[in-house]
Amino acid sequence: MKIEPNGNDIQRIEQVRAVRATQPTAPTQASGAVSGPDQAQFSNRGIELAKARTALSAVPEVREDRVAELRSQIQAGTYQVPVEALAEKLMRAVTG
């Protein structure tokens, strides 16, 4: 069943809107009045997380010193692949 408004319904809706627009709105009052400015309190955990984020942002994403050291070892032909660590990581990847 499809309901379609006729012209009279639309006119009534517009009349209600016009009346509501001209009526002043009463200010709403909260159940408990609060005086003073808004305040926020952070837990100790939140403060510690903020400190950790700040410290982490100071650490570079790429350890340039380690990259340079490995690059020089590879170029000199002295870099040794840590076979046991590689095998362990491969086994973790396979077994999940």
PDB file of N, CA, C and O in Angstrom, chain B, residues numbered from 101:
ATOM      1  N   MET B 101       0.838  -1.168   0.000  1.00  0.00           N
ATOM      2  CA  MET B 101       0.000   0.000   0.000  1.00  0.00           C
ATOM      3  C   MET B 101       0.890   1.240   0.000  1.00  0.00           C
ATOM      4  O   MET B 101       1.803   1.363   0.817  1.00  0.00           O
ATOM      5  N   LYS B 102       0.623   2.124  -0.893  1.00  0.00           N
ATOM      6  CA  LYS B 102       1.420   3.338  -1.010  1.00  0.00           C
ATOM      7  C   LYS B 102       0.600   4.516  -0.519  1.00  0.00           C
ATOM      8  O   LYS B 102      -0.530   4.723  -0.961  1.00  0.00           O
ATOM      9  N   ILE B 103       1.177   5.292   0.403  1.00  0.00           N
ATOM     10  CA  ILE B 103       0.492   6.460   0.941  1.00  0.00           C
ATOM     11  C   ILE B 103       1.132   7.699   0.353  1.00  0.00           C
ATOM     12  O   ILE B 103       2.336   7.921   0.476  1.00  0.00           O
ATOM     13  N   GLU B 104       0.310   8.493  -0.281  1.00  0.00           N
ATOM     14  CA  GLU B 104       0.803   9.721  -0.877  1.00  0.00           C
ATOM     15  C   GLU B 104       0.042  10.894  -0.268  1.00  0.00           C
ATOM     16  O   GLU B 104      -1.186  10.864  -0.197  1.00  0.00           O
ATOM     17  N   PRO B 105       0.754  11.921   0.169  1.00  0.00           N
ATOM     18  CA  PRO B 105       0.043  13.073   0.741  1.00  0.00           C
ATOM     19  C   PRO B 105      -0.700  13.842  -0.344  1.00  0.00           C
ATOM     20  O   PRO B 105      -0.204  14.027  -1.455  1.00  0.00           O
ATOM     21  N   ASN B 106      -1.892  14.280   0.007  1.00  0.00           N
ATOM     22  CA  ASN B 106      -2.607  15.122  -0.947  1.00  0.00           C
ATOM     23  C   ASN B 106      -2.278  16.584  -0.664  1.00  0.00           C
ATOM     24  O   ASN B 106      -1.516  16.872   0.259  1.00  0.00           O
ATOM     25  N   GLY B 107      -2.814  17.476  -1.409  1.00  0.00           N
ATOM     26  CA  GLY B 107      -2.515  18.898  -1.263  1.00  0.00           C
ATOM     27  C   GLY B 107      -2.880  19.443   0.103  1.00  0.00           C
ATOM     28  O   GLY B 107      -2.167  20.294   0.635  1.00  0.00           O
ATOM     29  N   ASN B 108      -3.979  18.969   0.684  1.00  0.00           N
ATOM     30  CA  ASN B 108      -4.421  19.466   1.995  1.00  0.00           C
ATOM     31  C   ASN B 108      -3.408  19.094   3.074  1.00  0.00           C
ATOM     32  O   ASN B 108      -3.122  19.908   3.952  1.00  0.00           O
ATOM     33  N   ASP B 109      -2.866  17.888   3.027  1.00  0.00           N
ATOM     34  CA  ASP B 109      -1.896  17.454   4.022  1.00  0.00           C
ATOM     35  C   ASP B 109      -0.640  18.313   3.971  1.00  0.00           C
ATOM     36  O   ASP B 109      -0.099  18.705   5.005  1.00  0.00           O
ATOM     37  N   ILE B 110      -0.195  18.594   2.785  1.00  0.00           N
ATOM     38  CA  ILE B 110       1.007  19.414   2.622  1.00  0.00           C
ATOM     39  C   ILE B 110       0.760  20.815   3.149  1.00  0.00           C
ATOM     40  O   ILE B 110       1.634  21.397   3.792  1.00  0.00           O
ATOM     41  N   GLN B 111      -0.418  21.364   2.887  1.00  0.00           N
ATOM     42  CA  GLN B 111      -0.748  22.699   3.392  1.00  0.00           C
ATOM     43  C   GLN B 111      -0.769  22.705   4.917  1.00  0.00           C
ATOM     44  O   GLN B 111      -0.270  23.649   5.531  1.00  0.00           O
ATOM     45  N   ARG B 112      -1.334  21.675   5.539  1.00  0.00           N
ATOM     46  CA  ARG B 112      -1.378  21.614   7.000  1.00  0.00           C
ATOM     47  C   ARG B 112       0.035  21.522   7.586  1.00  0.00           C
ATOM     48  O   ARG B 112       0.335  22.155   8.598  1.00  0.00           O
ATOM     49  N   ILE B 113       0.881  20.745   6.956  1.00  0.00           N
ATOM     50  CA  ILE B 113       2.267  20.628   7.425  1.00  0.00           C
ATOM     51  C   ILE B 113       2.962  21.971   7.346  1.00  0.00           C
ATOM     52  O   ILE B 113       3.676  22.351   8.274  1.00  0.00           O
ATOM     53  N   GLU B 114       2.770  22.689   6.267  1.00  0.00           N
ATOM     54  CA  GLU B 114       3.394  23.997   6.099  1.00  0.00           C
ATOM     55  C   GLU B 114       2.852  24.993   7.129  1.00  0.00           C
ATOM     56  O   GLU B 114       3.596  25.841   7.623  1.00  0.00           O
ATOM     57  N   GLN B 115       1.557  24.892   7.453  1.00  0.00           N
ATOM     58  CA  GLN B 115       0.981  25.783   8.452  1.00  0.00           C
ATOM     59  C   GLN B 115       1.599  25.516   9.834  1.00  0.00           C
ATOM     60  O   GLN B 115       1.924  26.452  10.565  1.00  0.00           O
ATOM     61  N   VAL B 116       1.753  24.258  10.175  1.00  0.00           N
ATOM     62  CA  VAL B 116       2.351  23.907  11.462  1.00  0.00           C
ATOM     63  C   VAL B 116       3.780  24.411  11.524  1.00  0.00           C
ATOM     64  O   VAL B 116       4.202  24.952  12.546  1.00  0.00           O
ATOM     65  N   ARG B 117       4.517  24.244  10.461  1.00  0.00           N
ATOM     66  CA  ARG B 117       5.902  24.734  10.421  1.00  0.00           C
ATOM     67  C   ARG B 117       5.954  26.245  10.600  1.00  0.00           C
ATOM     68  O   ARG B 117       6.815  26.761  11.312  1.00  0.00           O
ATOM     69  N   ALA B 118       5.033  26.950   9.954  1.00  0.00           N
ATOM     70  CA  ALA B 118       5.024  28.413  10.049  1.00  0.00           C
ATOM     71  C   ALA B 118       4.709  28.855  11.476  1.00  0.00           C
ATOM     72  O   ALA B 118       5.314  29.800  11.981  1.00  0.00           O
ATOM     73  N   VAL B 119       3.766  28.176  12.125  1.00  0.00           N
ATOM     74  CA  VAL B 119       3.410  28.527  13.498  1.00  0.00           C
ATOM     75  C   VAL B 119       4.581  28.248  14.427  1.00  0.00           C
ATOM     76  O   VAL B 119       4.901  29.067  15.288  1.00  0.00           O
ATOM     77  N   ARG B 120       5.205  27.128  14.262  1.00  0.00           N
ATOM     78  CA  ARG B 120       6.345  26.773  15.116  1.00  0.00           C
ATOM     79  C   ARG B 120       7.510  27.739  14.923  1.00  0.00           C
ATOM     80  O   ARG B 120       8.232  28.046  15.871  1.00  0.00           O
ATOM     81  N   ALA B 121       7.687  28.205  13.717  1.00  0.00           N
ATOM     82  CA  ALA B 121       8.795  29.119  13.442  1.00  0.00           C
ATOM     83  C   ALA B 121       8.574  30.473  14.112  1.00  0.00           C
ATOM     84  O   ALA B 121       9.543  31.137  14.481  1.00  0.00           O
ATOM     85  N   THR B 122       7.333  30.891  14.275  1.00  0.00           N
ATOM     86  CA  THR B 122       7.057  32.197  14.878  1.00  0.00           C
ATOM     87  C   THR B 122       6.996  32.135  16.398  1.00  0.00           C
ATOM     88  O   THR B 122       7.104  33.172  17.053  1.00  0.00           O
ATOM     89  N   GLN B 123       6.826  30.954  16.975  1.00  0.00           N
ATOM     90  CA  GLN B 123       6.750  30.835  18.435  1.00  0.00           C
ATOM     91  C   GLN B 123       8.152  30.827  19.025  1.00  0.00           C
ATOM     92  O   GLN B 123       9.042  30.126  18.543  1.00  0.00           O
ATOM     93  N   PRO B 124       8.335  31.627  20.089  1.00  0.00           N
ATOM     94  CA  PRO B 124       9.656  31.606  20.731  1.00  0.00           C
ATOM     95  C   PRO B 124       9.851  30.269  21.450  1.00  0.00           C
ATOM     96  O   PRO B 124       8.917  29.686  22.000  1.00  0.00           O
ATOM     97  N   THR B 125      11.066  29.825  21.423  1.00  0.00           N
ATOM     98  CA  THR B 125      11.359  28.571  22.098  1.00  0.00           C
ATOM     99  C   THR B 125      11.773  28.865  23.524  1.00  0.00           C
ATOM    100  O   THR B 125      12.523  29.807  23.783  1.00  0.00           O
ATOM    101  N   ALA B 126      11.292  28.072  24.430  1.00  0.00           N
ATOM    102  CA  ALA B 126      11.634  28.251  25.839  1.00  0.00           C
ATOM    103  C   ALA B 126      13.014  27.660  26.077  1.00  0.00           C
ATOM    104  O   ALA B 126      13.318  26.575  25.582  1.00  0.00           O
ATOM    105  N   PRO B 127      13.848  28.360  26.829  1.00  0.00           N
ATOM    106  CA  PRO B 127      15.172  27.800  27.104  1.00  0.00           C
ATOM    107  C   PRO B 127      15.043  26.542  27.951  1.00  0.00           C
ATOM    108  O   PRO B 127      14.238  26.480  28.879  1.00  0.00           O
ATOM    109  N   THR B 128      15.829  25.567  27.622  1.00  0.00           N
ATOM    110  CA  THR B 128      15.794  24.322  28.380  1.00  0.00           C
ATOM    111  C   THR B 128      16.737  24.431  29.553  1.00  0.00           C
ATOM    112  O   THR B 128      17.798  25.048  29.460  1.00  0.00           O
ATOM    113  N   GLN B 129      16.352  23.841  30.637  1.00  0.00           N
ATOM    114  CA  GLN B 129      17.179  23.871  31.830  1.00  0.00           C
ATOM    115  C   GLN B 129      17.601  22.455  32.162  1.00  0.00           C
ATOM    116  O   GLN B 129      16.812  21.514  32.073  1.00  0.00           O
ATOM    117  N   ALA B 130      18.842  22.322  32.540  1.00  0.00           N
ATOM    118  CA  ALA B 130      19.354  21.017  32.942  1.00  0.00           C
ATOM    119  C   ALA B 130      18.810  20.680  34.314  1.00  0.00           C
ATOM    120  O   ALA B 130      18.422  21.567  35.075  1.00  0.00           O
ATOM    121  N   SER B 131      18.785  19.415  34.621  1.00  0.00           N
ATOM    122  CA  SER B 131      18.256  19.000  35.912  1.00  0.00           C
ATOM    123  C   SER B 131      19.140  19.473  37.055  1.00  0.00           C
ATOM    124  O   SER B 131      18.637  19.738  38.147  1.00  0.00           O
ATOM    125  N   GLY B 132      20.422  19.584  36.837  1.00  0.00           N
ATOM    126  CA  GLY B 132      21.335  20.089  37.861  1.00  0.00           C
ATOM    127  C   GLY B 132      22.172  21.191  37.267  1.00  0.00           C
ATOM    128  O   GLY B 132      22.913  20.964  36.310  1.00  0.00           O
ATOM    129  N   ALA B 133      22.066  22.371  37.813  1.00  0.00           N
ATOM    130  CA  ALA B 133      22.815  23.499  37.282  1.00  0.00           C
ATOM    131  C   ALA B 133      24.276  23.380  37.688  1.00  0.00           C
ATOM    132  O   ALA B 133      24.590  23.038  38.828  1.00  0.00           O
ATOM    133  N   VAL B 134      25.153  23.661  36.755  1.00  0.00           N
ATOM    134  CA  VAL B 134      26.588  23.597  36.998  1.00  0.00           C
ATOM    135  C   VAL B 134      27.137  24.995  36.832  1.00  0.00           C
ATOM    136  O   VAL B 134      26.883  25.656  35.825  1.00  0.00           O
ATOM    137  N   SER B 135      27.878  25.437  37.805  1.00  0.00           N
ATOM    138  CA  SER B 135      28.469  26.768  37.687  1.00  0.00           C
ATOM    139  C   SER B 135      29.961  26.629  37.425  1.00  0.00           C
ATOM    140  O   SER B 135      30.592  25.665  37.858  1.00  0.00           O
ATOM    141  N   GLY B 136      30.497  27.569  36.734  1.00  0.00           N
ATOM    142  CA  GLY B 136      31.928  27.567  36.449  1.00  0.00           C
ATOM    143  C   GLY B 136      32.232  26.972  35.086  1.00  0.00           C
ATOM    144  O   GLY B 136      31.343  26.455  34.410  1.00  0.00           O
ATOM    145  N   PRO B 137      33.489  27.048  34.690  1.00  0.00           N
ATOM    146  CA  PRO B 137      33.877  26.546  33.368  1.00  0.00           C
ATOM    147  C   PRO B 137      33.907  25.007  33.344  1.00  0.00           C
ATOM    148  O   PRO B 137      33.988  24.349  34.381  1.00  0.00           O
ATOM    149  N   ASP B 138      33.839  24.473  32.146  1.00  0.00           N
ATOM    150  CA  ASP B 138      33.942  23.033  31.982  1.00  0.00           C
ATOM    151  C   ASP B 138      35.334  22.575  32.391  1.00  0.00           C
ATOM    152  O   ASP B 138      36.314  23.304  32.238  1.00  0.00           O
ATOM    153  N   GLN B 139      35.403  21.369  32.908  1.00  0.00           N
ATOM    154  CA  GLN B 139      36.686  20.823  33.331  1.00  0.00           C
ATOM    155  C   GLN B 139      36.799  19.385  32.854  1.00  0.00           C
ATOM    156  O   GLN B 139      35.796  18.695  32.669  1.00  0.00           O
ATOM    157  N   ALA B 140      38.007  18.956  32.663  1.00  0.00           N
ATOM    158  CA  ALA B 140      38.262  17.566  32.294  1.00  0.00           C
ATOM    159  C   ALA B 140      39.346  17.029  33.206  1.00  0.00           C
ATOM    160  O   ALA B 140      40.305  17.728  33.533  1.00  0.00           O
ATOM    161  N   GLN B 141      39.186  15.795  33.609  1.00  0.00           N
ATOM    162  CA  GLN B 141      40.188  15.158  34.445  1.00  0.00           C
ATOM    163  C   GLN B 141      40.644  13.887  33.740  1.00  0.00           C
ATOM    164  O   GLN B 141      39.826  13.120  33.230  1.00  0.00           O
ATOM    165  N   PHE B 142      41.930  13.677  33.716  1.00  0.00           N
ATOM    166  CA  PHE B 142      42.496  12.513  33.060  1.00  0.00           C
ATOM    167  C   PHE B 142      43.007  11.542  34.115  1.00  0.00           C
ATOM    168  O   PHE B 142      43.537  11.946  35.150  1.00  0.00           O
ATOM    169  N   SER B 143      42.841  10.277  33.837  1.00  0.00           N
ATOM    170  CA  SER B 143      43.329   9.265  34.769  1.00  0.00           C
ATOM    171  C   SER B 143      44.846   9.184  34.671  1.00  0.00           C
ATOM    172  O   SER B 143      45.449   9.688  33.723  1.00  0.00           O
ATOM    173  N   ASN B 144      45.451   8.545  35.657  1.00  0.00           N
ATOM    174  CA  ASN B 144      46.906   8.355  35.621  1.00  0.00           C
ATOM    175  C   ASN B 144      47.312   7.574  34.390  1.00  0.00           C
ATOM    176  O   ASN B 144      48.353   7.852  33.796  1.00  0.00           O
ATOM    177  N   ARG B 145      46.506   6.599  33.998  1.00  0.00           N
ATOM    178  CA  ARG B 145      46.834   5.813  32.807  1.00  0.00           C
ATOM    179  C   ARG B 145      46.829   6.687  31.554  1.00  0.00           C
ATOM    180  O   ARG B 145      47.697   6.547  30.693  1.00  0.00           O
ATOM    181  N   GLY B 146      45.859   7.579  31.454  1.00  0.00           N
ATOM    182  CA  GLY B 146      45.805   8.491  30.317  1.00  0.00           C
ATOM    183  C   GLY B 146      47.016   9.401  30.259  1.00  0.00           C
ATOM    184  O   GLY B 146      47.547   9.674  29.183  1.00  0.00           O
ATOM    185  N   ILE B 147      47.451   9.871  31.423  1.00  0.00           N
ATOM    186  CA  ILE B 147      48.639  10.730  31.480  1.00  0.00           C
ATOM    187  C   ILE B 147      49.875   9.944  31.069  1.00  0.00           C
ATOM    188  O   ILE B 147      50.721  10.452  30.332  1.00  0.00           O
ATOM    189  N   GLU B 148      49.983   8.703  31.543  1.00  0.00           N
ATOM    190  CA  GLU B 148      51.129   7.868  31.174  1.00  0.00           C
ATOM    191  C   GLU B 148      51.123   7.561  29.678  1.00  0.00           C
ATOM    192  O   GLU B 148      52.180   7.551  29.048  1.00  0.00           O
ATOM    193  N   LEU B 149      49.951   7.312  29.103  1.00  0.00           N
ATOM    194  CA  LEU B 149      49.868   7.064  27.663  1.00  0.00           C
ATOM    195  C   LEU B 149      50.283   8.292  26.865  1.00  0.00           C
ATOM    196  O   LEU B 149      50.950   8.171  25.838  1.00  0.00           O
ATOM    197  N   ALA B 150      49.897   9.461  27.327  1.00  0.00           N
ATOM    198  CA  ALA B 150      50.297  10.691  26.638  1.00  0.00           C
ATOM    199  C   ALA B 150      51.807  10.873  26.693  1.00  0.00           C
ATOM    200  O   ALA B 150      52.417  11.285  25.707  1.00  0.00           O
ATOM    201  N   LYS B 151      52.415  10.571  27.836  1.00  0.00           N
ATOM    202  CA  LYS B 151      53.878  10.661  27.951  1.00  0.00           C
ATOM    203  C   LYS B 151      54.556   9.655  27.028  1.00  0.00           C
ATOM    204  O   LYS B 151      55.558   9.966  26.384  1.00  0.00           O
ATOM    205  N   ALA B 152      53.997   8.443  26.970  1.00  0.00           N
ATOM    206  CA  ALA B 152      54.578   7.411  26.104  1.00  0.00           C
ATOM    207  C   ALA B 152      54.492   7.813  24.637  1.00  0.00           C
ATOM    208  O   ALA B 152      55.438   7.606  23.877  1.00  0.00           O
ATOM    209  N   ARG B 153      53.346   8.392  24.235  1.00  0.00           N
ATOM    210  CA  ARG B 153      53.205   8.846  22.844  1.00  0.00           C
ATOM    211  C   ARG B 153      54.220   9.930  22.512  1.00  0.00           C
ATOM    212  O   ARG B 153      54.803   9.935  21.428  1.00  0.00           O
ATOM    213  N   THR B 154      54.425  10.840  23.445  1.00  0.00           N
ATOM    214  CA  THR B 154      55.388  11.912  23.231  1.00  0.00           C
ATOM    215  C   THR B 154      56.791  11.346  23.083  1.00  0.00           C
ATOM    216  O   THR B 154      57.543  11.757  22.199  1.00  0.00           O
ATOM    217  N   ALA B 155      57.145  10.396  23.956  1.00  0.00           N
ATOM    218  CA  ALA B 155      58.475   9.780  23.879  1.00  0.00           C
ATOM    219  C   ALA B 155      58.631   8.991  22.594  1.00  0.00           C
ATOM    220  O   ALA B 155      59.695   9.019  21.977  1.00  0.00           O
ATOM    221  N   LEU B 156      57.588   8.289  22.182  1.00  0.00           N
ATOM    222  CA  LEU B 156      57.651   7.488  20.955  1.00  0.00           C
ATOM    223  C   LEU B 156      57.777   8.361  19.720  1.00  0.00           C
ATOM    224  O   LEU B 156      58.444   7.982  18.757  1.00  0.00           O
ATOM    225  N   SER B 157      57.141   9.527  19.737  1.00  0.00           N
ATOM    226  CA  SER B 157      57.236  10.412  18.573  1.00  0.00           C
ATOM    227  C   SER B 157      58.651  10.958  18.395  1.00  0.00           C
ATOM    228  O   SER B 157      59.015  11.388  17.300  1.00  0.00           O
ATOM    229  N   ALA B 158      59.451  10.943  19.463  1.00  0.00           N
ATOM    230  CA  ALA B 158      60.825  11.430  19.366  1.00  0.00           C
ATOM    231  C   ALA B 158      61.757  10.385  18.764  1.00  0.00           C
ATOM    232  O   ALA B 158      62.850  10.720  18.307  1.00  0.00           O
ATOM    233  N   VAL B 159      61.334   9.119  18.759  1.00  0.00           N
ATOM    234  CA  VAL B 159      62.167   8.036  18.220  1.00  0.00           C
ATOM    235  C   VAL B 159      61.932   7.963  16.710  1.00  0.00           C
ATOM    236  O   VAL B 159      60.786   7.908  16.264  1.00  0.00           O
ATOM    237  N   PRO B 160      63.001   7.963  15.930  1.00  0.00           N
ATOM    238  CA  PRO B 160      62.810   7.893  14.473  1.00  0.00           C
ATOM    239  C   PRO B 160      62.228   6.541  14.066  1.00  0.00           C
ATOM    240  O   PRO B 160      62.510   5.518  14.690  1.00  0.00           O
ATOM    241  N   GLU B 161      61.418   6.551  13.019  1.00  0.00           N
ATOM    242  CA  GLU B 161      60.783   5.327  12.549  1.00  0.00           C
ATOM    243  C   GLU B 161      61.809   4.365  11.964  1.00  0.00           C
ATOM    244  O   GLU B 161      61.662   3.150  12.096  1.00  0.00           O
ATOM    245  N   VAL B 162      62.833   4.887  11.326  1.00  0.00           N
ATOM    246  CA  VAL B 162      63.905   4.079  10.751  1.00  0.00           C
ATOM    247  C   VAL B 162      65.172   4.357  11.536  1.00  0.00           C
ATOM    248  O   VAL B 162      65.567   5.509  11.718  1.00  0.00           O
ATOM    249  N   ARG B 163      65.799   3.297  11.994  1.00  0.00           N
ATOM    250  CA  ARG B 163      67.047   3.459  12.735  1.00  0.00           C
ATOM    251  C   ARG B 163      68.186   3.606  11.729  1.00  0.00           C
ATOM    252  O   ARG B 163      68.780   2.624  11.283  1.00  0.00           O
ATOM    253  N   GLU B 164      68.469   4.851  11.389  1.00  0.00           N
ATOM    254  CA  GLU B 164      69.454   5.158  10.358  1.00  0.00           C
ATOM    255  C   GLU B 164      70.829   4.575  10.684  1.00  0.00           C
ATOM    256  O   GLU B 164      71.529   4.107   9.786  1.00  0.00           O
ATOM    257  N   ASP B 165      71.221   4.598  11.954  1.00  0.00           N
ATOM    258  CA  ASP B 165      72.535   4.067  12.317  1.00  0.00           C
ATOM    259  C   ASP B 165      72.621   2.564  12.041  1.00  0.00           C
ATOM    260  O   ASP B 165      73.646   2.078  11.564  1.00  0.00           O
ATOM    261  N   ARG B 166      71.542   1.829  12.340  1.00  0.00           N
ATOM    262  CA  ARG B 166      71.536   0.383  12.091  1.00  0.00           C
ATOM    263  C   ARG B 166      71.505   0.088  10.598  1.00  0.00           C
ATOM    264  O   ARG B 166      72.166  -0.844  10.140  1.00  0.00           O
ATOM    265  N   VAL B 167      70.761   0.855   9.846  1.00  0.00           N
ATOM    266  CA  VAL B 167      70.691   0.677   8.394  1.00  0.00           C
ATOM    267  C   VAL B 167      72.055   0.926   7.773  1.00  0.00           C
ATOM    268  O   VAL B 167      72.488   0.169   6.905  1.00  0.00           O
ATOM    269  N   ALA B 168      72.731   1.973   8.206  1.00  0.00           N
ATOM    270  CA  ALA B 168      74.061   2.286   7.663  1.00  0.00           C
ATOM    271  C   ALA B 168      75.052   1.179   7.993  1.00  0.00           C
ATOM    272  O   ALA B 168      75.874   0.806   7.156  1.00  0.00           O
ATOM    273  N   GLU B 169      74.973   0.645   9.230  1.00  0.00           N
ATOM    274  CA  GLU B 169      75.883  -0.435   9.626  1.00  0.00           C
ATOM    275  C   GLU B 169      75.653  -1.686   8.774  1.00  0.00           C
ATOM    276  O   GLU B 169      76.611  -2.293   8.296  1.00  0.00           O
ATOM    277  N   LEU B 170      74.404  -2.069   8.582  1.00  0.00           N
ATOM    278  CA  LEU B 170      74.097  -3.250   7.768  1.00  0.00           C
ATOM    279  C   LEU B 170      74.473  -3.029   6.307  1.00  0.00           C
ATOM    280  O   LEU B 170      74.976  -3.938   5.646  1.00  0.00           O
ATOM    281  N   ARG B 171      74.228  -1.827   5.808  1.00  0.00           N
ATOM    282  CA  ARG B 171      74.578  -1.522   4.421  1.00  0.00           C
ATOM    283  C   ARG B 171      76.085  -1.659   4.198  1.00  0.00           C
ATOM    284  O   ARG B 171      76.519  -2.209   3.185  1.00  0.00           O
ATOM    285  N   SER B 172      76.874  -1.162   5.139  1.00  0.00           N
ATOM    286  CA  SER B 172      78.331  -1.258   4.983  1.00  0.00           C
ATOM    287  C   SER B 172      78.796  -2.711   5.077  1.00  0.00           C
ATOM    288  O   SER B 172      79.720  -3.102   4.364  1.00  0.00           O
ATOM    289  N   GLN B 173      78.176  -3.520   5.944  1.00  0.00           N
ATOM    290  CA  GLN B 173      78.532  -4.936   6.043  1.00  0.00           C
ATOM    291  C   GLN B 173      78.200  -5.675   4.748  1.00  0.00           C
ATOM    292  O   GLN B 173      78.980  -6.511   4.291  1.00  0.00           O
ATOM    293  N   ILE B 174      77.046  -5.368   4.156  1.00  0.00           N
ATOM    294  CA  ILE B 174      76.649  -6.015   2.910  1.00  0.00           C
ATOM    295  C   ILE B 174      77.606  -5.635   1.793  1.00  0.00           C
ATOM    296  O   ILE B 174      78.035  -6.491   1.019  1.00  0.00           O
ATOM    297  N   GLN B 175      77.941  -4.355   1.708  1.00  0.00           N
ATOM    298  CA  GLN B 175      78.846  -3.894   0.656  1.00  0.00           C
ATOM    299  C   GLN B 175      80.241  -4.483   0.825  1.00  0.00           C
ATOM    300  O   GLN B 175      80.926  -4.749  -0.163  1.00  0.00           O
ATOM    301  N   ALA B 176      80.667  -4.689   2.074  1.00  0.00           N
ATOM    302  CA  ALA B 176      81.993  -5.257   2.329  1.00  0.00           C
ATOM    303  C   ALA B 176      81.996  -6.778   2.204  1.00  0.00           C
ATOM    304  O   ALA B 176      83.054  -7.406   2.175  1.00  0.00           O
ATOM    305  N   GLY B 177      80.792  -7.368   2.131  1.00  0.00           N
ATOM    306  CA  GLY B 177      80.706  -8.825   2.023  1.00  0.00           C
ATOM    307  C   GLY B 177      80.893  -9.534   3.353  1.00  0.00           C
ATOM    308  O   GLY B 177      81.158 -10.736   3.378  1.00  0.00           O
ATOM    309  N   THR B 178      80.760  -8.823   4.444  1.00  0.00           N
ATOM    310  CA  THR B 178      80.956  -9.427   5.759  1.00  0.00           C
ATOM    311  C   THR B 178      79.643  -9.692   6.491  1.00  0.00           C
ATOM    312  O   THR B 178      79.662 -10.176   7.623  1.00  0.00           O
ATOM    313  N   TYR B 179      78.528  -9.391   5.884  1.00  0.00           N
ATOM    314  CA  TYR B 179      77.246  -9.598   6.554  1.00  0.00           C
ATOM    315  C   TYR B 179      76.928 -11.086   6.586  1.00  0.00           C
ATOM    316  O   TYR B 179      76.974 -11.758   5.555  1.00  0.00           O
ATOM    317  N   GLN B 180      76.607 -11.594   7.759  1.00  0.00           N
ATOM    318  CA  GLN B 180      76.230 -12.987   7.939  1.00  0.00           C
ATOM    319  C   GLN B 180      74.746 -13.050   8.302  1.00  0.00           C
ATOM    320  O   GLN B 180      74.297 -12.391   9.240  1.00  0.00           O
ATOM    321  N   VAL B 181      74.014 -13.827   7.569  1.00  0.00           N
ATOM    322  CA  VAL B 181      72.595 -13.991   7.860  1.00  0.00           C
ATOM    323  C   VAL B 181      72.465 -14.817   9.135  1.00  0.00           C
ATOM    324  O   VAL B 181      73.029 -15.908   9.210  1.00  0.00           O
ATOM    325  N   PRO B 182      71.742 -14.331  10.133  1.00  0.00           N
ATOM    326  CA  PRO B 182      71.538 -15.115  11.350  1.00  0.00           C
ATOM    327  C   PRO B 182      70.582 -16.274  11.065  1.00  0.00           C
ATOM    328  O   PRO B 182      69.365 -16.130  11.182  1.00  0.00           O
ATOM    329  N   VAL B 183      71.146 -17.424  10.691  1.00  0.00           N
ATOM    330  CA  VAL B 183      70.386 -18.574  10.196  1.00  0.00           C
ATOM    331  C   VAL B 183      69.374 -19.064  11.223  1.00  0.00           C
ATOM    332  O   VAL B 183      68.230 -19.351  10.870  1.00  0.00           O
ATOM    333  N   GLU B 184      69.773 -19.165  12.479  1.00  0.00           N
ATOM    334  CA  GLU B 184      68.859 -19.683  13.493  1.00  0.00           C
ATOM    335  C   GLU B 184      67.662 -18.750  13.688  1.00  0.00           C
ATOM    336  O   GLU B 184      66.529 -19.215  13.815  1.00  0.00           O
ATOM    337  N   ALA B 185      67.904 -17.463  13.711  1.00  0.00           N
ATOM    338  CA  ALA B 185      66.814 -16.509  13.867  1.00  0.00           C
ATOM    339  C   ALA B 185      65.893 -16.551  12.648  1.00  0.00           C
ATOM    340  O   ALA B 185      64.673 -16.464  12.787  1.00  0.00           O
ATOM    341  N   LEU B 186      66.473 -16.682  11.460  1.00  0.00           N
ATOM    342  CA  LEU B 186      65.686 -16.781  10.240  1.00  0.00           C
ATOM    343  C   LEU B 186      64.814 -18.030  10.257  1.00  0.00           C
ATOM    344  O   LEU B 186      63.630 -17.969   9.925  1.00  0.00           O
ATOM    345  N   ALA B 187      65.402 -19.171  10.646  1.00  0.00           N
ATOM    346  CA  ALA B 187      64.651 -20.422  10.706  1.00  0.00           C
ATOM    347  C   ALA B 187      63.520 -20.336  11.728  1.00  0.00           C
ATOM    348  O   ALA B 187      62.416 -20.825  11.485  1.00  0.00           O
ATOM    349  N   GLU B 188      63.800 -19.715  12.864  1.00  0.00           N
ATOM    350  CA  GLU B 188      62.768 -19.571  13.893  1.00  0.00           C
ATOM    351  C   GLU B 188      61.600 -18.736  13.388  1.00  0.00           C
ATOM    352  O   GLU B 188      60.442 -19.083  13.621  1.00  0.00           O
ATOM    353  N   LYS B 189      61.892 -17.647  12.704  1.00  0.00           N
ATOM    354  CA  LYS B 189      60.833 -16.798  12.171  1.00  0.00           C
ATOM    355  C   LYS B 189      60.043 -17.516  11.082  1.00  0.00           C
ATOM    356  O   LYS B 189      58.826 -17.360  10.989  1.00  0.00           O
ATOM    357  N   LEU B 190      60.737 -18.304  10.256  1.00  0.00           N
ATOM    358  CA  LEU B 190      60.039 -19.075   9.223  1.00  0.00           C
ATOM    359  C   LEU B 190      59.098 -20.101   9.861  1.00  0.00           C
ATOM    360  O   LEU B 190      57.974 -20.292   9.397  1.00  0.00           O
ATOM    361  N   MET B 191      59.561 -20.749  10.914  1.00  0.00           N
ATOM    362  CA  MET B 191      58.735 -21.754  11.596  1.00  0.00           C
ATOM    363  C   MET B 191      57.506 -21.096  12.246  1.00  0.00           C
ATOM    364  O   MET B 191      56.413 -21.662  12.217  1.00  0.00           O
ATOM    365  N   ARG B 192      57.683 -19.920  12.822  1.00  0.00           N
ATOM    366  CA  ARG B 192      56.542 -19.211  13.404  1.00  0.00           C
ATOM    367  C   ARG B 192      55.537 -18.822  12.340  1.00  0.00           C
ATOM    368  O   ARG B 192      54.328 -18.891  12.564  1.00  0.00           O
ATOM    369  N   ALA B 193      56.036 -18.409  11.172  1.00  0.00           N
ATOM    370  CA  ALA B 193      55.150 -18.010  10.092  1.00  0.00           C
ATOM    371  C   ALA B 193      54.356 -19.201   9.575  1.00  0.00           C
ATOM    372  O   ALA B 193      53.190 -19.057   9.210  1.00  0.00           O
ATOM    373  N   VAL B 194      54.976 -20.372   9.542  1.00  0.00           N
ATOM    374  CA  VAL B 194      54.298 -21.570   9.024  1.00  0.00           C
ATOM    375  C   VAL B 194      53.317 -22.126  10.040  1.00  0.00           C
ATOM    376  O   VAL B 194      52.213 -22.533   9.678  1.00  0.00           O
ATOM    377  N   THR B 195      53.709 -22.149  11.308  1.00  0.00           N
ATOM    378  CA  THR B 195      52.853 -22.764  12.323  1.00  0.00           C
ATOM    379  C   THR B 195      51.843 -21.781  12.903  1.00  0.00           C
ATOM    380  O   THR B 195      50.868 -22.191  13.533  1.00  0.00           O
ATOM    381  N   GLY B 196      52.064 -20.522  12.699  1.00  0.00           N
ATOM    382  CA  GLY B 196      51.097 -19.525  13.160  1.00  0.00           C
ATOM    383  C   GLY B 196      51.303 -19.181  14.529  1.00  0.00           C
ATOM    384  O   GLY B 196      50.573 -18.353  15.074  1.00  0.00           O
TER     385      GLY B 196
END
